[in-house]
Amino acid sequence: MDIEPTTVSLDRPEELLAYLPYRFGYVPTESLAMVTVLEAPDGIELGLAARLDLDDLAVPGVLATAAAGIRAQMLCDPTISAFVVVYTDSPFADVRAGRGSAGRALAEWLEVMPLTHPSEAFVVSSTSFMCVECRRPACCPTEGQSLERLSETAIAARMVLAGENLAPSREALGCPRLIDAERLAAATRAGDKERQAMRKRAAAALPRWRRRMLDTFGIALAEAASRSRSRGPWSPEPAVAGRLGVAMADPLLRDAIVTWTVSGERGDPGAEEVLTGFAGMVTGELEVPDPSHLESARVVLTEIVRHAAPGRAGYALAMLGWLAWWSGEGARADVLMRQCLEEDPGCSLGQLLNDVLAGGVRPGWALPQPWVSPAAR
């Protein structure tokens, strides 16, 4: 999700190819990717971006099913064009000729996907890139153009200056679990005590406990934000991280924390504004909060995951996944969702995110705005 508009010159392939990995958070390998172009009131803009493993596309029926899903999303938008990129180390000549797994996937994709054309398709290897069908004479040398050109583009420089970093792989988009053994032990002890107290707490005492835990989460948010402004790393008290991680098993507290992270507004656990928070994320009624708040929430939740004993990080991982989805980072959301369900297969919040991602549901702020193109008026 870009708070400030990012301008990409679509008539310069190197700018588009330099930008696309930042949409995924990493540089894809052995993949087919596509990004759509939309007609907008002020001109044109990039729309949805999708990436698929070439190995998956080689399985009978998978390419057709994936293409149908993307076509359905394209119909919801004022789509006017699409760019296709194949990331592979297969020989360029084979890909351009439709040979090999990468070439066959590209050829079939261009055949079944509307608004695509070989002149707006590219092949990117680990060292170079090339047009599938050059628009200009002598555009691409036989060995392709050096991949270094992508890092020298204006869009790449802007991303670096904005603090955007690419993960070394898709798997690296997940949440790290490495932590000092003493800190983990302290957090686990505090979590065990919190779990025991939760089992014994009377129902009448729950509202007050939830408010106290929400206060604790708010203090952590403020500390993380303050440390971010000073450019220093933030690390919580292990006991605080351990207690928060365990407390997220309470549904009303958990929903209040999720809504706070994505909206920037605190609501009382069980309140109507909290209960309708998820609906607002999808319908667009929920506004995007200050990006600094999103980053603070991400830092706090990451530390809760790191301080969690094995099997106890499910809900914090799910919240990180929802935060990634809300921020437009679909690949990161998917990795975190899978990490969550591996940690805790019964995590309802992770299962719900799985359904949202599988259905191609976009956050409300990313939905196309009602608008009629001049050609249809």
Beta strands, then each sheet from edge to edge (+ up, - down):
strand 1: 31-40
strand 2: 43-53
strand 3: 79-87
strand 4: 121-124
strand 5: 128-131
strand 6: 145-146
sheet 1: 2+ 1- 3+ 4+ 5- 6+
end
